[in-house]
Amino acid sequence: MADQTAHTYRPEAGHGLRHDPFNAIVGPRPIGWISSRNAGGLANLAPYSFFNAFNYHPPLIGFSSLGRKDSVTNILETGEFCWNLATKALAEPMNLTAAPAPADVDEFVVAGLTAVLGDVVSAPRVLESPVNFECRLSQCLQLTGADGTLTDAWMVFGEVVCVHIDKALIQNGVYQTAAPHPILRVGRMGDYVEVRPDAMFEMQRPGWPV
């Protein structure tokens, strides 16, 4: 018997709603604010809402690009990129870098941000962002469906080889996650959420048996 209290659908047949709920359900998600430059040295900066961290040692992060956009092309050309923390104070500049600009446009200039070359990689990082990861490309995969059909989505993984953290965000040797007020993508048409200190709570992982 079908559950009458649930809105049930099969994605291939459509969701039957005003807006696809998928990326609103899987949220909030950290923002992959990715900076790169092409082989000719032109900088690019763009946010990706499908982003996360995937491993401790070595530290690996990754983002998925819906379509082979400039970031993917640049990273494949140079093997390098940076991730920059998007905060509430940087929300508007970050949003400006989401515009579908031509490949010859430098989004640092469009958003009024300062590009600084990395210490280890040649890709630029956002100086105004309080945390930056310098990364080297580890894998780039074109994603497939369950039947093996290729999608127009590219998953880029990078190894973090250098980290920059504003010292004001570290207290007693511990990074304060909420201190910079990071923003995360919630989905729908343009929803975000801000991480604030008053929204934080702590739970210790239990041992076994519980």
trRosetta pair geometry for C-beta under 8 A, 3 or more apart (Angstrom, degrees):
i j d omega theta_ij theta_ji phi_ij phi_ji
2 8 6.9 -135 -161 33 105 148
3 6 4.2 35 103 18 119 113
3 8 6.7 113 57 -41 96 129
7 16 7.5 -151 -175 78 110 118
7 17 7.4 61 163 -65 150 114
9 13 6.6 -140 -175 75 88 101
9 14 6.9 -80 -176 99 133 47
9 15 5.1 135 90 -132 160 46
9 16 5.7 -166 -92 12 142 110
10 13 4.7 60 73 17 95 110
11 14 7.7 69 -168 -57 33 10
11 15 6.9 2 -116 -65 58 84
11 22 7.6 44 -109 -72 122 130
15 20 5.6 134 10 -120 151 62
15 21 6.3 177 -173 13 149 89
15 22 7.7 -129 -78 -33 146 90
17 20 7.2 142 68 -89 109 24
17 21 6.1 40 53 -32 160 102
19 24 7.7 71 114 -19 114 137
19 188 5.9 60 123 -141 154 64
19 189 6.6 -92 -120 -53 152 83
20 23 7.1 51 108 14 103 88
21 24 5.2 -76 -159 51 59 110
21 25 5.4 60 145 -31 92 104
21 187 7.7 64 -164 146 41 146
22 25 6.1 -63 -153 31 25 107
22 26 6.5 -7 163 10 65 107
22 187 7.7 -166 86 -138 49 140
23 26 6.0 -55 -131 56 39 94
23 27 6.4 64 160 -47 58 119
23 29 7.8 -65 -166 1 87 134
23 49 6.8 57 -169 122 133 134
23 185 7.6 -32 164 134 112 113
23 187 3.9 167 112 -115 79 109
24 27 5.7 -62 -156 22 28 135
24 186 6.3 31 -133 149 70 73
24 187 3.2 -150 -76 95 58 141
24 188 5.0 61 -87 -44 126 73
24 191 7.3 54 -117 49 99 134
25 187 7.4 16 8 -6 42 171
26 29 6.8 29 130 -56 82 118
26 187 7.6 108 60 -60 63 135
27 184 7.3 154 -169 137 85 107
27 185 6.4 -95 -132 108 117 66
27 186 4.6 119 151 -146 141 44
27 187 4.8 -138 -28 -16 155 107
28 184 3.5 87 153 117 126 125
28 185 6.2 151 -159 71 80 36
28 186 4.9 -42 -97 -86 88 70
28 192 7.7 72 -134 -158 125 48
28 193 4.8 -108 -72 38 150 122
29 49 5.7 93 79 175 126 74
29 50 6.9 -20 154 -107 159 34
29 51 6.5 126 153 49 107 70
29 52 7.0 -81 -160 -65 95 96
29 184 5.9 163 67 -176 28 99
29 185 5.1 -26 60 61 88 94
30 51 5.4 -94 92 95 87 102
30 52 6.1 123 41 -100 113 58
30 53 7.9 30 37 -15 155 83
30 182 7.5 -17 -128 157 85 136
30 184 5.8 -55 -89 -118 35 96
30 185 7.9 6 101 16 10 86
31 47 5.2 -25 -178 -157 112 110
31 48 7.2 137 -172 65 60 45
31 49 6.4 -33 -116 -103 69 55
31 51 6.3 54 173 43 16 140
31 86 4.3 -16 69 25 138 139
31 94 7.0 42 143 -177 157 143
31 183 6.7 18 -10 92 132 80
31 184 6.5 -161 -28 -124 84 42
31 185 5.7 112 -82 -27 86 100
32 47 6.7 132 76 -164 55 53
32 48 3.7 -26 69 63 114 99
32 49 7.4 -124 23 -47 88 11
32 50 7.2 -28 5 77 130 42
32 51 2.9 175 -44 -89 105 145
32 61 7.7 158 -117 156 103 116
32 63 3.6 122 -172 -97 172 134
32 83 6.4 -70 -151 -127 67 108
33 45 7.2 9 176 -174 84 91
33 46 7.7 -170 -151 98 51 28
33 47 4.9 -22 -99 -100 70 79
33 48 7.8 -168 -70 21 27 67
33 83 6.5 104 65 -164 64 62
33 84 4.4 -71 98 67 115 86
33 85 7.2 -38 37 63 127 1
33 86 4.8 136 -38 -52 136 102
33 94 5.9 -72 -108 -132 130 109
33 97 7.4 76 -148 80 94 146
33 126 7.1 -29 132 -3 126 144
33 129 7.2 -180 93 -98 143 151
34 45 7.3 175 89 -147 46 48
34 46 5.9 -19 61 66 89 74
34 47 7.5 146 14 -105 73 25
34 48 6.0 18 -4 1 119 113
34 63 6.1 -119 -52 31 135 159
34 71 5.0 63 104 -145 131 140
34 81 5.6 -4 -168 172 98 131
34 82 7.3 149 -156 78 50 49
34 83 6.1 -29 -97 -99 63 65
34 84 7.8 -177 -79 16 17 84
35 43 6.8 -13 -169 -168 97 100
35 44 7.0 163 -152 86 51 53
35 45 4.7 -9 -102 -102 83 84
35 81 6.6 155 79 -169 47 77
35 82 4.6 -13 60 61 100 100
35 83 7.9 -179 20 -84 78 18
35 84 6.1 50 -12 -18 113 120
35 108 7.7 55 -130 -66 120 106
35 115 7.2 174 -166 -125 141 96
35 123 6.0 140 111 161 84 103
35 124 5.2 -88 153 84 131 77
35 125 5.9 159 58 -109 145 35
35 126 6.2 172 -43 -36 143 83
36 43 7.5 153 88 -154 37 55
36 44 5.2 -15 65 60 82 101
36 45 8.0 168 23 -78 59 44
36 70 7.7 178 70 131 120 83
36 71 5.4 128 16 -140 136 66
36 74 3.9 130 129 108 128 135
36 75 5.4 -83 -123 -61 148 77
36 78 7.0 165 -171 46 98 131
36 80 7.1 151 -134 99 83 66
36 81 4.4 -36 -84 -112 97 92
36 82 7.4 -178 -69 22 52 68
36 123 5.2 -45 -125 -136 46 121
36 124 8.0 166 -118 38 1 75
37 41 5.7 -5 163 -161 131 30
37 42 6.0 167 -156 79 85 34
37 43 4.8 -42 -93 -95 98 51
37 44 6.5 160 -95 11 41 78
37 74 6.0 174 99 -164 12 129
37 78 6.7 56 76 -31 69 163
37 122 7.1 -84 50 121 125 90
37 123 5.7 180 11 -124 87 63
37 124 6.2 80 -40 -1 116 94
38 41 7.1 -41 70 22 68 20
38 42 5.1 5 32 51 105 89
38 44 7.2 69 -32 -16 86 118
38 70 7.6 -72 -62 -171 109 94
38 73 7.1 -6 -108 116 102 98
38 74 4.7 -94 -80 -112 62 90
38 77 5.7 28 -154 68 65 156
38 78 7.1 -172 -154 -32 22 116
38 103 7.9 53 -48 175 147 105
39 77 4.5 -107 -45 166 97 128
39 78 6.3 -174 -81 -66 61 86
42 103 7.9 85 104 152 145 75
42 104 6.7 -71 -158 -139 161 52
42 106 6.3 -127 -171 -79 84 93
43 106 5.0 57 65 -140 92 99
43 107 7.4 -116 119 41 92 71
43 108 5.4 2 109 -2 141 124
43 115 5.3 -62 -115 -119 167 159
43 124 5.1 -10 -121 21 125 139
44 70 4.8 -152 -140 126 157 124
44 71 6.0 -154 116 -80 130 64
44 74 5.6 -166 31 -29 134 157
44 103 7.9 -35 -92 -153 127 61
44 106 7.4 -110 -81 -127 42 51
44 107 6.2 57 -158 12 46 110
45 84 7.9 -10 -146 23 110 139
45 97 4.7 -65 112 -145 95 139
45 106 8.0 50 7 180 97 58
45 107 4.0 -134 53 83 90 120
45 108 5.6 106 -8 -57 136 70
45 111 7.0 -86 87 18 138 137
45 113 7.1 -57 59 63 177 142
45 115 7.9 -138 -50 -90 126 106
45 124 7.9 -64 -68 86 104 112
45 126 7.0 90 -132 -70 138 108
46 69 6.8 -108 102 131 171 141
46 70 7.0 129 -20 62 142 101
46 71 5.3 -115 47 -47 124 124
46 97 5.6 -156 -101 150 39 99
46 98 6.8 101 -153 -103 73 44
46 107 6.6 139 -62 -4 66 169
47 86 6.6 40 -113 -68 123 148
47 94 5.5 65 -58 178 136 96
47 95 7.8 -29 12 -91 146 34
47 97 6.1 109 -15 90 88 105
47 98 5.3 -39 42 -78 106 95
48 51 5.2 114 95 -52 96 111
48 63 4.2 87 90 -176 148 130
48 64 6.8 168 174 62 128 46
48 65 6.2 -75 -114 -86 133 67
48 71 7.5 -110 -46 58 124 165
49 185 3.9 -77 -135 78 108 172
49 187 7.8 132 166 -82 147 58
50 63 6.2 118 92 -163 70 64
50 64 3.9 -34 102 47 132 105
50 66 7.8 103 11 -38 132 93
51 61 7.2 16 -174 175 90 103
51 62 7.1 -171 -142 98 57 45
51 63 4.2 -12 -99 -102 88 92
51 64 7.6 -146 -67 17 52 67
51 83 7.9 147 -168 -133 136 127
52 61 7.1 -159 107 -150 32 75
52 62 6.7 -9 60 59 65 78
53 59 7.2 -39 -154 -169 111 87
53 60 7.1 127 -165 87 64 53
53 61 5.1 -44 -104 -100 62 80
54 60 4.8 -50 67 97 96 104
54 61 6.7 148 10 -112 86 26
54 62 5.7 16 -13 7 133 113
54 157 7.0 -56 41 -129 145 113
55 58 6.7 48 110 75 120 49
55 59 6.5 176 92 -137 73 26
55 60 4.0 37 39 28 106 108
56 59 6.3 -25 -166 -90 27 68
58 159 4.9 7 126 -144 135 113
58 160 7.4 -178 159 46 92 69
59 133 8.0 -123 122 -144 129 130
59 159 6.8 110 76 -161 60 62
59 160 4.1 -35 96 41 116 116
60 138 6.4 -59 -124 30 110 156
60 157 5.6 3 -174 -174 111 107
60 158 7.0 159 -150 80 65 36
60 159 5.8 -38 -95 -97 73 59
60 160 7.3 -151 -82 -4 21 84
61 83 6.0 -38 100 -29 159 157
61 133 6.5 88 7 101 147 163
61 135 6.7 -91 49 -98 107 144
61 157 7.3 166 88 -150 35 60
61 158 5.9 -17 63 60 81 86
61 160 6.3 66 -3 -50 105 104
62 155 6.0 20 175 180 124 90
62 156 6.1 173 -150 88 75 48
62 157 4.2 -29 -92 -97 110 69
62 158 7.0 157 -87 14 56 66
63 71 8.0 -29 89 127 133 146
63 155 7.6 -177 94 -147 31 55
63 156 5.7 -9 59 57 75 96
64 143 6.9 16 -138 -32 121 139
64 153 5.5 11 180 177 109 108
64 154 6.9 158 -155 79 60 40
64 155 4.9 -25 -98 -96 83 71
64 156 7.6 168 -90 16 32 70
65 68 6.8 87 106 -114 126 29
65 69 5.0 -132 -173 23 131 103
65 71 6.1 -176 -88 67 141 112
65 72 5.0 -126 40 -44 156 119
65 153 6.8 167 82 -156 46 58
65 154 4.8 -12 56 58 98 95
65 156 6.8 35 -8 -7 106 112
66 152 6.9 56 -175 108 60 86
66 153 5.4 -24 -108 -104 54 88
67 152 5.4 11 -89 150 55 108
67 153 7.6 -10 -20 -91 33 47
67 154 7.9 -52 97 5 19 102
68 72 5.0 -107 -156 80 66 141
68 73 6.5 88 157 -53 94 88
68 152 7.4 -98 -18 -169 77 80
68 154 5.5 75 -97 -23 72 142
69 72 5.7 101 56 11 58 99
69 73 7.3 -117 113 -1 32 96
70 73 5.6 -59 -146 41 35 112
70 74 5.9 35 158 -21 71 108
70 103 5.2 165 -99 -121 120 82
71 74 5.9 -58 -147 37 26 110
71 75 6.2 21 159 -17 64 110
71 81 7.0 56 -168 -121 92 141
71 156 7.6 -126 129 7 103 162
72 75 5.9 -59 -145 38 28 108
72 76 6.3 25 158 -16 64 109
72 140 7.0 121 -155 -149 94 130
72 154 4.9 55 -121 94 149 150
72 156 6.1 -154 -111 -56 80 130
73 76 6.0 -60 -150 38 27 108
73 77 6.4 26 153 -20 63 109
73 103 7.9 -25 67 -130 149 126
74 77 5.6 -60 -151 36 31 112
74 78 6.1 -11 166 12 69 112
74 81 7.3 103 104 -88 106 101
75 78 6.5 -72 -133 54 26 85
75 79 7.0 74 178 -100 60 13
75 80 7.0 -146 -133 63 68 28
75 81 4.9 -27 -100 -43 109 121
75 137 5.5 131 168 -78 99 123
75 140 7.1 150 107 -81 116 132
75 156 5.8 54 95 -148 161 144
75 158 7.7 -97 -154 -74 133 119
76 79 7.7 29 -153 -67 19 53
76 137 7.3 117 -92 -117 41 166
76 140 6.1 -47 -86 2 97 172
78 81 7.9 123 79 -55 113 66
78 122 7.0 -114 -173 67 131 108
78 123 6.8 137 111 -67 144 95
79 136 6.1 7 150 -160 90 79
79 137 4.5 -113 -153 26 59 115
80 118 7.7 -142 176 30 128 145
80 121 4.0 166 -155 -165 131 126
80 122 6.1 103 78 46 161 71
80 123 4.3 -164 128 -24 104 113
80 134 7.7 -15 -165 -175 102 84
80 135 6.9 148 -158 88 56 59
80 136 5.9 -31 -100 -108 70 58
80 137 6.8 -93 -55 -17 27 87
81 121 7.6 -39 24 138 15 158
81 123 5.0 179 -120 -143 26 172
81 135 5.3 -18 70 67 73 108
81 137 7.2 75 3 -63 98 83
81 156 7.6 42 18 146 152 139
81 158 6.0 -113 53 -80 101 158
82 118 6.0 -179 -75 -69 122 121
82 121 7.0 -176 -62 73 88 129
82 123 5.0 -175 -18 112 90 115
82 124 6.7 -103 19 97 137 35
82 125 4.2 -124 169 -91 165 83
82 126 7.7 -178 112 -1 129 70
82 132 5.6 -7 -178 -173 119 105
82 133 6.4 160 -159 81 64 53
82 134 5.4 -30 -103 -103 90 53
82 135 6.4 161 -99 16 33 86
83 132 6.9 158 82 -158 52 54
83 133 4.3 8 50 49 100 106
83 135 6.4 54 -10 -19 94 129
83 158 7.7 174 -29 65 109 136
83 160 7.9 -57 28 -99 118 102
84 125 6.0 148 -80 -164 106 79
84 126 4.1 57 -137 26 158 117
84 129 4.0 144 -174 17 102 174
84 131 7.4 145 -157 87 46 59
84 132 5.3 -12 -103 -106 70 82
85 129 5.1 149 53 -177 70 108
85 130 6.0 -50 66 59 131 74
85 131 3.9 55 -14 56 132 99
85 132 7.3 -110 0 -66 82 44
85 180 6.4 47 131 108 141 153
85 182 5.8 -80 -176 -108 104 108
86 90 5.8 -132 -151 90 58 113
86 91 7.1 84 173 -94 99 53
86 94 4.7 61 -133 -102 116 158
86 129 7.4 -44 -76 -121 35 116
86 182 6.6 84 80 -156 60 77
86 183 5.4 -69 120 54 99 94
87 90 4.9 76 53 21 78 100
87 91 7.4 -94 102 -44 42 72
87 129 7.2 157 -2 -135 103 70
87 130 6.6 49 -38 13 143 109
87 180 4.8 -91 -105 152 131 97
87 181 5.3 82 -166 82 94 77
87 182 5.5 -68 -101 -100 64 44
87 183 6.4 119 -159 -5 18 88
88 91 5.6 -13 -155 -31 38 116
88 181 4.2 -44 8 131 115 123
88 182 7.8 171 -25 -153 73 3
88 183 5.6 123 -74 -53 58 107
88 194 5.0 29 -77 -122 119 125
89 181 7.0 97 -14 72 84 122
90 93 5.3 -58 -165 52 73 109
90 94 5.3 80 134 -31 89 104
90 126 7.8 87 -150 148 151 146
90 128 6.2 144 -97 120 121 115
90 129 6.3 3 -56 -92 170 75
91 94 5.7 -60 -147 38 26 113
91 95 6.2 26 157 -21 64 108
91 183 5.6 69 -93 -13 102 163
91 192 7.0 170 -136 85 121 166
92 95 5.7 -53 -146 34 31 112
92 96 6.7 37 154 -23 63 101
93 96 5.5 -50 -151 29 36 115
93 97 6.9 33 154 -19 65 101
93 111 4.0 93 -161 -179 87 112
93 112 6.4 -107 -112 57 116 85
93 113 5.7 113 180 -57 140 110
93 128 7.5 41 65 80 163 149
94 97 5.9 -59 -160 32 35 109
94 98 7.3 42 144 -29 63 99
94 111 7.5 72 -57 -142 21 148
94 183 7.8 -177 53 61 158 130
95 98 5.6 -44 -162 15 43 118
96 99 6.3 -24 -177 -10 48 111
96 107 7.4 157 117 -165 86 93
96 110 5.7 -169 149 129 115 101
96 111 4.3 156 81 -97 126 88
97 107 4.3 81 -128 172 89 134
97 110 6.9 139 -90 80 61 117
97 111 5.2 -28 -53 -47 91 141
99 107 7.8 168 50 -118 91 107
99 110 7.2 -120 45 158 129 154
101 105 3.9 -91 159 67 127 145
101 107 6.3 171 32 -78 148 91
101 110 6.7 -129 -73 -51 155 160
102 105 5.2 104 63 -12 73 105
105 109 7.8 -126 -180 58 72 111
105 110 6.5 39 164 -45 112 126
106 109 4.5 68 90 6 104 109
106 110 7.1 175 95 -12 54 86
106 115 7.9 -75 -178 -30 118 147
107 110 5.0 -48 -142 37 47 118
107 111 5.9 28 163 -6 75 109
107 113 8.0 8 125 37 72 120
108 111 6.5 -70 -146 48 22 96
108 113 4.8 -101 -150 74 69 92
108 114 7.2 61 -171 -135 115 3
108 115 4.4 -29 -124 -45 165 109
108 124 7.0 -33 -63 114 147 151
108 126 7.6 -167 -114 -104 96 79
109 112 7.6 28 -176 -72 29 35
113 126 5.4 -35 175 -140 135 97
113 127 7.3 163 175 38 81 80
113 128 5.7 -108 -139 16 90 124
114 126 7.2 103 66 -162 61 52
114 127 3.9 -31 87 32 113 127
114 128 6.2 119 29 -29 95 88
115 124 3.7 -7 -169 -174 101 149
115 125 7.5 133 -153 58 56 30
115 126 7.3 -38 -98 -96 52 46
115 127 7.4 -125 -66 -16 5 96
116 124 6.2 123 56 -156 29 83
116 125 5.6 -36 67 60 85 81
116 126 7.9 69 23 179 89 3
116 127 4.7 91 -14 -70 122 99
117 122 6.0 -28 -154 -153 111 50
117 123 7.7 139 -143 82 63 23
117 124 5.8 -57 -87 -98 46 65
117 125 7.8 79 -172 12 8 79
118 121 4.3 24 67 60 147 72
118 122 6.7 -99 42 -60 96 8
118 123 5.8 29 -9 63 124 67
118 124 7.3 -165 -28 -118 77 18
118 125 5.7 92 -78 -21 81 109
118 132 7.8 -152 -106 137 93 131
118 134 4.1 112 -150 -112 140 130
118 162 6.3 136 -177 65 110 137
119 134 6.7 -132 43 -23 75 161
119 162 5.3 -165 61 -171 106 163
120 134 5.1 137 52 116 103 148
120 161 4.9 -134 116 115 156 115
120 162 4.3 164 4 -24 126 133
121 134 4.7 175 19 -175 109 109
121 135 7.0 -22 -20 58 159 33
121 136 6.5 -172 -85 -72 124 75
121 161 6.8 112 -37 60 103 126
121 162 7.4 -158 2 26 87 119
123 134 7.1 157 61 -141 102 82
123 135 7.8 -25 47 53 146 71
125 129 7.2 -108 164 52 91 119
125 132 4.1 49 -165 -154 139 151
125 134 6.8 -76 -59 -77 126 83
125 164 6.9 115 134 29 164 142
126 129 4.1 69 90 -3 111 113
126 132 6.7 177 47 -90 69 116
129 132 5.9 106 91 -66 117 88
130 165 7.1 30 151 -158 79 51
130 166 3.9 -55 -157 -4 94 128
130 168 7.8 -79 -147 59 128 100
130 169 6.0 112 156 -35 131 138
130 180 4.7 -152 51 -113 146 140
131 163 7.5 -17 -164 -171 86 88
131 164 6.6 164 -151 89 39 67
131 165 5.3 9 -109 -108 86 67
131 166 7.0 -87 -58 3 64 83
131 169 7.3 -60 -60 54 105 166
131 180 7.0 -138 -10 -3 106 167
132 163 7.4 164 85 -156 55 44
132 164 4.3 11 49 49 95 112
133 158 7.9 134 127 103 118 122
133 160 4.6 -62 -164 -125 116 109
133 162 7.5 145 -162 80 46 52
133 163 5.8 -14 -106 -105 67 73
133 164 8.0 -149 -66 24 28 74
134 160 7.1 102 68 -157 48 62
134 161 5.5 -65 100 65 94 83
134 162 3.9 10 42 55 122 99
134 163 7.6 -131 20 -63 78 32
134 164 7.8 71 -22 -13 95 99
135 158 3.2 52 167 147 131 134
135 159 6.2 148 -154 69 77 37
135 160 5.5 -42 -93 -93 83 48
135 161 6.6 137 -117 9 27 86
136 158 6.1 153 70 -160 28 88
136 159 5.3 -18 59 56 87 94
136 161 5.5 46 -8 -23 103 133
137 140 6.5 -19 -166 -39 119 103
137 156 7.0 -65 -127 -166 93 96
137 157 7.5 95 -161 82 57 55
137 158 5.6 -51 -97 -103 36 83
138 157 4.8 -59 65 109 102 99
138 158 5.9 153 2 -122 89 23
138 159 4.9 96 -54 -29 120 92
139 155 7.7 0 112 108 99 92
139 156 7.6 174 93 -152 57 37
139 157 4.4 22 51 44 90 116
140 154 6.3 1 -175 -180 94 104
140 155 7.1 166 -154 85 45 53
140 156 5.1 -3 -109 -107 85 71
140 157 7.4 -153 -70 25 44 69
141 154 7.2 160 81 -158 41 57
141 155 4.6 -11 60 58 94 103
141 157 7.9 32 0 -6 99 103
142 150 5.6 6 136 -150 123 106
142 151 7.2 179 168 59 81 63
142 153 7.3 124 -161 77 58 50
142 154 5.7 -33 -100 -102 60 72
142 155 7.9 179 -90 18 12 77
143 150 7.7 118 86 -156 43 57
143 151 4.9 -26 89 49 91 117
143 153 4.4 -22 37 85 123 104
143 154 7.2 -148 -5 -86 86 20
143 155 5.7 89 -57 -21 100 107
144 147 7.9 -125 161 71 101 48
144 148 5.3 -15 172 -153 140 31
144 149 6.1 147 -160 71 85 35
144 150 5.5 -50 -101 -95 82 42
144 151 6.3 175 -109 -3 25 86
145 148 7.0 -36 69 31 71 19
145 149 4.6 4 33 54 113 93
145 151 6.3 111 -41 -51 80 105
160 163 6.3 35 167 -65 121 93
165 169 5.8 -111 175 65 98 120
165 170 6.4 81 128 -43 129 113
165 175 6.5 -86 -152 -112 151 115
166 169 5.0 84 76 -4 88 107
166 180 7.3 119 41 -84 130 121
167 170 5.8 -62 -158 33 49 108
168 179 7.4 -166 125 152 83 137
169 175 6.0 17 133 -150 100 74
169 176 5.4 -141 -173 47 67 90
169 179 4.9 168 -130 82 78 136
169 180 5.8 -15 -101 -43 129 102
170 173 6.8 3 176 -124 105 14
170 174 6.8 155 -156 71 67 30
170 175 5.6 -36 -98 -92 76 55
170 176 7.1 -169 -94 -2 23 86
171 174 6.0 -32 71 61 68 84
171 176 5.6 44 11 -46 108 119
176 179 3.7 63 105 -23 117 122
176 197 7.8 -9 174 -99 113 103
177 182 7.4 -62 172 11 73 124
177 195 6.7 -63 137 143 94 145
177 200 7.2 134 70 -104 110 131
178 181 6.9 33 177 -81 63 45
178 182 7.6 -108 -123 19 39 86
178 195 5.0 -127 -116 139 78 96
178 196 5.8 51 -170 156 120 15
178 197 4.4 154 110 -77 135 53
178 199 7.0 167 -120 54 140 87
178 200 5.2 -112 -30 -47 144 125
179 197 6.9 48 -79 -69 50 107
181 194 5.6 -6 -174 -171 92 107
181 195 6.5 176 -148 72 39 65
181 196 6.3 15 -116 -94 87 64
182 194 7.6 159 87 -152 36 57
182 195 5.0 10 59 34 82 118
183 192 4.9 14 179 171 114 127
183 193 6.9 157 -155 77 67 36
183 194 5.4 -34 -99 -97 78 64
183 195 7.5 -157 -84 6 28 78
184 192 6.5 150 74 -161 38 75
184 193 5.3 -22 60 60 92 88
184 195 6.8 66 -13 -35 110 100
185 191 7.6 100 -169 88 54 63
185 192 6.0 -46 -105 -107 41 75
186 191 4.0 -63 71 112 116 105
186 192 5.9 177 2 -108 97 17
186 193 5.2 91 -58 -20 120 99
187 191 6.1 -9 65 54 46 109
188 191 4.6 50 48 -1 115 118
195 199 6.4 -131 -154 70 54 128
195 200 7.6 60 -178 -67 94 89
196 199 4.8 90 59 2 80 106
196 200 7.8 -133 96 -22 48 83
197 200 5.9 -45 -160 7 40 117
206 210 4.9 43 142 -109 148 100
207 210 7.4 162 79 -85 51 59
